[in-house]
């Protein structure tokens, strides 16, 4: 699963879908962020708007 914010794309795994009160869909996505100097990493789980998700190629 790719998550795009503007032109920023992060590859992650879709764990679940959740429906919001306004009818939109949110994906619970897990991905890893790496520091700019490649010295540290943090695993993140975050709700992301469905419109920002697409299948990985």
N, C-alpha and C positions, 0 to 999 in steps of 0.2 A: 504494500500500500504506500503510495506517495502522498505526502502532505505538502501543499503548495501555499505559500504566503507571498503574494506578489510574484516574483521570479525565484523565490527561495524554495527549493525542493528538498525534503528530508524523506528518506526511506524508513518505513516502520511497519508494524504489524497491527492490523485492525483486530481488536479484541471483542468488541460488542457495539451494538447500535442502541441509542436511546432517543426516544421521542420527546421533544420539548413541548411546553405548554402551548406555544404558538403554532405548533404543527410542523416545525422544521425538525430535521434529523441531525443528531450529533453522533460522531464515531468516537469510541474510546480507543485511542491509538497509543501504542508503545513504541518509543524510538530512543536512540542514543545520541546525545549531544557531546561533541568533542571540543576541547578548548582550541583556540587559534594556533597554539604552539604544539598541539598534539600530545600534551602531557597529562591531561585529565579527561575523564569521561563520566557522564552521569546518565543513567537510564531514567526516562520520563514516561509517565502515563498521563495523558491529557485528553480532555474532550475537545474535539475539533469539529467545526461545522461541516456537515456532509458535502456541501458545495466545494469545500477545499480538498476533498479526497478524490483520488483516482487510483485505479488498479496499476500496480507496478508493471513496467515493461520488461 
